[in-house]
Amino acid sequence: MRFTLSSTALNSRLQALCKVINAKNSLSILESFLFQVRNGQLLITASDSENTMRSNLLLDESDTDGTFAIPSHTILDAVKELPEQPLTFEVNLDTFEVSVIYQNGQYQFTALSGEEYPNEKPVAEDVHVITLDAALLCDNINHTLFATDNSEIRPVMNGIYFDLTPDALSIVASDGHKLVRCRNYSIKSETPSSFILPKKPAALLRGVLDKANGDVVIKYNANTAEFHFTDGELNCQLIEGNFPNYNAAIPQDNPNEVTIDRKALLGAIRRVLPFASMSSQLIRFRLEMGSLELSAEDRDFATHAKEKLICDYNGSPMEIGFRGDFFNEILNSIDCDSIKIYLGDPSRAGVIVPAEQKENEDVLMLIMPLLLND
């Protein structure tokens, strides 16, 4: 079997797919990429037994169909240093000897039979379908992935929750200290359904959807989900269990409203945070009409810092404490110029939203306060 394709196109797909492969695998064949040549296309598969990702490449030339597996480290090392040029693969499907011919040289190695590679079963029984824009899904994963938990006690919090209702699609994540809820009102269904996407497939999707165009079709049931996108697909196991009632955690009456430049606040937090206690990361927010003062101190090392910012504040003078590193993560995950912060009292969670929401979208982030010791 002989086929030709672009070196940079192959390397790009392999770099995305290699993130699926674990350092240690239950099956040795899973340390390899599965190559399947069909009808002038190359389908490359990578799997860790729970997550399987496939990517399609159009071949410049091919003379016959065939299937084989190449150890991931072999092919990654072989192509990553090559400049853009045609690569010609010559594969003996009886002995699995492979020659990769490029402009000034040639690689030779032995592949494996693809018959040992496990086949993923398509999602069947009680299937639900969501179709959404690839950029929208990528943005929502960016907004929520940082807020997922690492809990052995509450595994349902370790992923991103997709909640489809007659009103909207809500994509949610929380670790108990912070919560993110992204609603899209243009995507809804009269038949409510939901699933919890683990962190690893979410990160894999973010990596491939960042460059993708078009729609993503999600097919899922209680255990498995398939994400079909341009030039590929991802099949993954879902986290089973019931996600907590996230709407109940969001305060509905926070009358004190702050409007402030996001980058200015982010910069100030970054400057003040190194002077906070390493254990608590506490930053004190002191609010009064027209200004926000941030301050941090570490009494053990006798360090202190404060910085004052101009803001639009409608509310009573108040002081409230937040973890600076958590606030940093929230501000980094929002892509807007100005934000609004809604506060109730020093014991109630703060709600952070973009000052201007995109059409049909509602992004909301919540952060729990820290106790201030005056």
MARLUMDREN-458044 format. One line per 5 residues: number of its first residue (from 1); their letters; for each residue x, y negated, z of C-alpha. Coordinates in nm, 3 decimals, padded with zeros to 5 digits. Layout:
N
NUM = a = X,Y,Z  ...
***
This chain:
374
1 = mrftl = 00.000,00.000,00.000  00.126,-00.347,-00.090  -00.013,-00.692,-00.006  00.109,-01.053,00.004  00.010,-01.345,00.227
6 = sstal = 00.138,-01.675,00.368  00.394,-01.652,00.649  00.260,-01.955,00.840  -00.102,-01.840,00.808  -00.007,-01.498,00.947
11 = nsrlq = 00.199,-01.648,01.230  -00.081,-01.887,01.325  -00.334,-01.602,01.358  -00.092,-01.378,01.547  -00.009,-01.655,01.796
16 = alckv = -00.379,-01.695,01.875  -00.447,-01.322,01.893  -00.145,-01.232,02.107  -00.305,-01.411,02.404  -00.554,-01.124,02.421
21 = inakn = -00.289,-00.859,02.480  -00.197,-00.783,02.842  00.157,-00.718,02.964  00.035,-00.381,03.092  -00.236,-00.190,02.908
26 = slsil = -00.441,00.119,02.988  -00.373,00.247,02.635  -00.032,00.209,02.474  -00.192,00.139,02.134  -00.333,-00.186,02.281
31 = esflf = 00.021,-00.326,02.282  -00.017,-00.345,01.903  -00.212,-00.548,01.648  -00.448,-00.348,01.428  -00.411,-00.442,01.059
36 = qvrng = -00.699,-00.350,00.825  -00.681,-00.438,00.456  -01.024,-00.440,00.292  -01.136,-00.596,-00.037  -00.853,-00.846,-00.065
41 = qllit = -00.871,-00.952,00.299  -00.663,-00.872,00.608  -00.851,-00.822,00.934  -00.620,-00.841,01.239  -00.746,-00.715,01.576
46 = asdse = -00.607,-00.755,01.928  -00.763,-00.607,02.242  -00.711,-00.552,02.615  -01.007,-00.307,02.634  -01.239,-00.574,02.787
51 = ntmrs = -01.182,-00.845,02.525  -01.138,-00.786,02.153  -01.059,-01.063,01.906  -01.050,-01.033,01.529  -00.928,-01.275,01.265
56 = nllld = -00.971,-01.267,00.886  -00.707,-01.376,00.636  -00.748,-01.398,00.262  -00.463,-01.216,00.087  -00.280,-01.356,-00.214
61 = esdtd = -00.244,-01.005,-00.357  -00.335,-00.651,-00.252  -00.334,-00.323,-00.441  -00.525,-00.088,-00.210  -00.703,-00.067,00.124
66 = gtfai = -00.555,00.079,00.440  -00.527,00.063,00.820  -00.224,00.068,01.050  -00.105,-00.082,01.381  00.212,-00.287,01.441
71 = pshti = 00.366,-00.336,01.789  00.291,-00.696,01.881  00.645,-00.795,01.986  00.787,-00.659,01.658  00.569,-00.859,01.422
76 = ldavk = 00.564,-01.173,01.640  00.942,-01.188,01.654  00.966,-01.112,01.282  00.747,-01.396,01.154  00.767,-01.677,01.409
81 = elpeq = 01.100,-01.815,01.280  01.014,-01.796,00.910  00.937,-02.117,00.719  00.632,-02.127,00.492  00.673,-01.870,00.214
86 = pltfe = 00.501,-01.560,00.074  00.543,-01.239,00.274  00.501,-00.907,00.098  00.415,-00.601,00.308  00.489,-00.256,00.165
91 = vnldt = 00.336,00.016,00.384  00.363,00.392,00.344  00.032,00.513,00.489  00.166,00.868,00.528  00.483,00.789,00.726
96 = fevsv = 00.382,00.435,00.842  00.716,00.294,00.734  00.680,-00.082,00.677  00.892,-00.321,00.473  00.829,-00.695,00.502
101 = iyqng = 00.996,-00.877,00.212  01.058,-01.252,00.225  01.260,-01.496,00.012  01.607,-01.423,00.147  01.567,-01.097,00.331
106 = qyqft = 01.369,-00.799,00.444  01.244,-00.639,00.768  01.196,-00.265,00.806  01.024,-00.093,01.096  00.775,00.184,01.175
111 = alsge = 00.408,00.115,01.237  00.151,00.334,01.415  -00.163,00.506,01.301  -00.468,00.286,01.344  -00.692,00.582,01.419
116 = eypne = -00.606,00.569,01.790  -00.720,00.207,01.819  -01.051,00.188,02.014  -01.362,00.075,01.827  -01.585,-00.188,01.984
121 = kpvae = -01.957,-00.115,01.985  -02.171,-00.404,01.859  -02.407,-00.573,02.103  -02.733,-00.380,02.101  -03.051,-00.363,02.308
126 = dvhvi = -03.217,-00.676,02.446  -03.002,-00.904,02.230  -03.025,-01.285,02.261  -02.875,-01.526,02.008  -02.748,-01.884,02.042
131 = tldaa = -02.608,-02.087,01.751  -02.409,-02.402,01.826  -02.139,-02.618,01.671  -01.782,-02.495,01.724  -01.660,-02.839,01.839
136 = llcdn = -01.948,-02.865,02.086  -01.867,-02.526,02.239  -01.497,-02.613,02.258  -01.579,-02.944,02.433  -01.805,-02.772,02.685
141 = inhtl = -01.541,-02.511,02.766  -01.290,-02.795,02.816  -01.535,-02.968,03.050  -01.606,-02.659,03.261  -01.314,-02.415,03.261
146 = fatdn = -01.113,-02.604,03.525  -01.405,-02.585,03.771  -01.428,-02.204,03.777  -01.335,-02.019,04.096  -01.085,-01.740,04.174
151 = seirp = -01.298,-01.562,04.431  -01.295,-01.191,04.506  -01.599,-01.237,04.729  -01.813,-01.422,04.472  -01.706,-01.293,04.128
156 = vmngi = -02.003,-01.467,03.960  -01.826,-01.799,04.029  -01.517,-01.687,03.834  -01.667,-01.765,03.494  -01.868,-02.017,03.292
161 = yfdlt = -02.246,-01.982,03.320  -02.456,-02.023,03.003  -02.818,-02.093,03.096  -03.064,-02.112,02.806  -03.410,-02.247,02.900
166 = pdals = -03.711,-02.398,02.717  -03.563,-02.744,02.792  -03.192,-02.714,02.713  -02.876,-02.507,02.710  -02.681,-02.572,03.030
171 = ivasd = -02.315,-02.468,03.054  -02.205,-02.467,03.418  -01.903,-02.390,03.636  -01.837,-02.435,04.007  -01.589,-02.327,04.273
176 = ghklv = -01.789,-02.463,04.567  -01.579,-02.782,04.587  -01.659,-02.919,04.244  -01.932,-02.847,03.990  -01.974,-02.926,03.620
181 = rcrny = -02.303,-02.909,03.431  -02.316,-02.979,03.057  -02.665,-02.988,02.907  -02.751,-02.994,02.538  -03.115,-03.070,02.469
186 = sikse = -03.100,-02.976,02.100  -03.040,-02.609,02.188  -03.326,-02.439,02.371  -03.544,-02.129,02.367  -03.891,-02.038,02.487
191 = tpssf = -03.736,-01.713,02.612  -03.502,-01.798,02.900  -03.176,-01.603,02.913  -02.830,-01.642,03.060  -02.481,-01.490,03.087
196 = ilpkk = -02.152,-01.553,03.270  -01.844,-01.574,03.048  -01.515,-01.477,03.221  -01.220,-01.716,03.215  -00.997,-01.521,02.980
201 = paall = -01.237,-01.504,02.682  -01.333,-01.868,02.751  -00.968,-01.972,02.724  -00.926,-01.760,02.409  -01.226,-01.930,02.250
206 = rgvld = -01.095,-02.273,02.340  -00.770,-02.191,02.163  -00.930,-02.082,01.835  -01.228,-02.320,01.827  -01.004,-02.624,01.868
211 = kangd = -00.915,-02.587,01.498  -01.240,-02.433,01.374  -01.527,-02.592,01.187  -01.884,-02.481,01.140  -02.110,-02.295,01.378
216 = vviky = -02.050,-02.030,01.642  -02.312,-01.756,01.669  -02.330,-01.598,02.015  -02.501,-01.259,02.052  -02.531,-01.124,02.404
221 = nanta = -02.711,-00.894,02.641  -02.664,-00.820,03.012  -02.314,-00.673,02.972  -02.150,-00.787,02.648  -02.121,-01.094,02.426
226 = efhft = -02.005,-01.146,02.069  -01.886,-01.486,01.944  -01.879,-01.510,01.563  -01.691,-01.813,01.429  -01.515,-01.920,01.110
231 = dgeln = -01.257,-01.655,01.011  -01.304,-01.439,01.319  -01.496,-01.307,01.617  -01.453,-01.230,01.987  -01.620,-00.942,02.170
236 = cqlie = -01.601,-00.949,02.551  -01.740,-00.797,02.868  -01.949,-01.034,03.081  -01.952,-01.092,03.457  -02.259,-00.924,03.603
241 = gnfpn = -02.461,-01.086,03.881  -02.677,-01.388,03.955  -02.524,-01.733,03.936  -02.629,-01.963,04.225  -02.897,-02.229,04.179
246 = ynaai = -02.663,-02.503,04.060  -02.934,-02.768,04.027  -03.009,-02.743,04.400  -02.650,-02.848,04.476  -02.681,-03.176,04.283
251 = pqdnp = -02.802,-03.466,04.503  -03.097,-03.649,04.354  -03.075,-03.971,04.557  -02.729,-04.129,04.549  -02.817,-04.501,04.542
256 = nevti = -02.464,-04.646,04.546  -02.342,-04.682,04.186  -01.984,-04.749,04.073  -01.893,-04.826,03.710  -01.520,-04.818,03.644
261 = drkal = -01.265,-04.765,03.368  -01.174,-04.394,03.364  -00.809,-04.433,03.268  -00.752,-04.710,03.523  -00.895,-04.493,03.801
266 = lgair = -00.700,-04.188,03.684  -00.375,-04.386,03.680  -00.436,-04.527,04.027  -00.511,-04.183,04.173  -00.192,-04.045,04.019
271 = rvlpf = 00.012,-04.324,04.176  -00.145,-04.295,04.522  -00.173,-03.916,04.543  00.200,-03.840,04.604  00.167,-04.023,04.939
276 = asmss = -00.128,-03.812,05.058  -00.104,-03.520,05.297  00.012,-03.215,05.105  -00.238,-02.994,05.285  -00.554,-03.204,05.236
281 = qlirf = -00.467,-03.418,04.928  -00.708,-03.669,05.082  -00.761,-04.005,04.912  -00.979,-04.263,05.083  -01.217,-04.460,04.859
286 = rlemg = -01.311,-04.796,05.014  -01.590,-04.967,04.820  -01.726,-05.317,04.839  -01.879,-05.559,04.592  -01.655,-05.578,04.282
291 = slels = -01.365,-05.367,04.409  -01.249,-05.016,04.488  -00.947,-04.961,04.711  -00.774,-04.624,04.704  -00.546,-04.528,04.990
296 = aedrd = -00.357,-04.220,05.103  -00.126,-04.139,05.390  00.075,-03.855,05.534  00.128,-03.918,05.903  00.374,-03.630,05.934
301 = fatha = 00.615,-03.806,05.697  00.508,-04.165,05.773  00.412,-04.237,05.410  00.128,-04.458,05.294  00.003,-04.606,04.966
306 = kekli = -00.293,-04.812,04.856  -00.411,-04.972,04.533  -00.708,-05.194,04.453  -00.911,-05.174,04.131  -01.179,-05.395,03.982
311 = cdyng = -01.511,-05.219,03.937  -01.883,-05.285,03.910  -02.033,-05.165,04.239  -02.402,-05.180,04.329  -02.438,-05.058,04.683
316 = spmei = -02.352,-05.104,05.048  -01.986,-05.124,05.157  -01.869,-04.772,05.234  -01.569,-04.542,05.275  -01.559,-04.185,05.149
321 = gfrgd = -01.281,-03.929,05.108  -01.211,-03.695,04.816  -00.937,-03.453,04.723  -00.719,-03.645,04.481  -00.615,-03.340,04.277
326 = ffnei = -00.980,-03.238,04.226  -01.074,-03.592,04.121  -00.780,-03.588,03.879  -00.908,-03.269,03.715  -01.256,-03.414,03.674
331 = lnsid = -01.132,-03.738,03.517  -00.900,-03.546,03.284  -01.185,-03.330,03.158  -01.405,-03.625,03.057  -01.338,-03.795,02.725
336 = cdsik = -01.483,-04.145,02.763  -01.376,-04.501,02.842  -01.589,-04.571,03.149  -01.754,-04.352,03.410  -02.029,-04.396,03.666
341 = iylgd = -01.993,-04.256,04.018  -02.309,-04.213,04.226  -02.261,-04.194,04.602  -02.499,-04.147,04.894  -02.307,-04.141,05.220
346 = psrag = -01.961,-04.013,05.328  -02.100,-03.663,05.387  -02.282,-03.624,05.055  -02.134,-03.504,04.725  -02.036,-03.764,04.468
351 = vivpa = -02.180,-03.738,04.115  -01.964,-03.848,03.820  -02.101,-03.899,03.468  -01.978,-04.071,03.150  -02.106,-04.430,03.133
356 = eqken = -02.242,-04.347,02.787  -02.363,-03.996,02.709  -02.349,-03.847,02.361  -02.675,-03.789,02.175  -02.874,-03.494,02.314
361 = edvlm = -02.603,-03.431,02.577  -02.591,-03.478,02.953  -02.253,-03.418,03.119  -02.250,-03.427,03.499  -01.969,-03.351,03.742
366 = limpl = -01.996,-03.317,04.118  -01.725,-03.330,04.383  -01.764,-03.255,04.753  -01.627,-03.516,04.998  -01.364,-03.464,05.267
371 = llnd = -01.413,-03.571,05.628  -01.245,-03.899,05.714  -01.068,-03.919,06.051  -01.078,-04.286,06.143
***
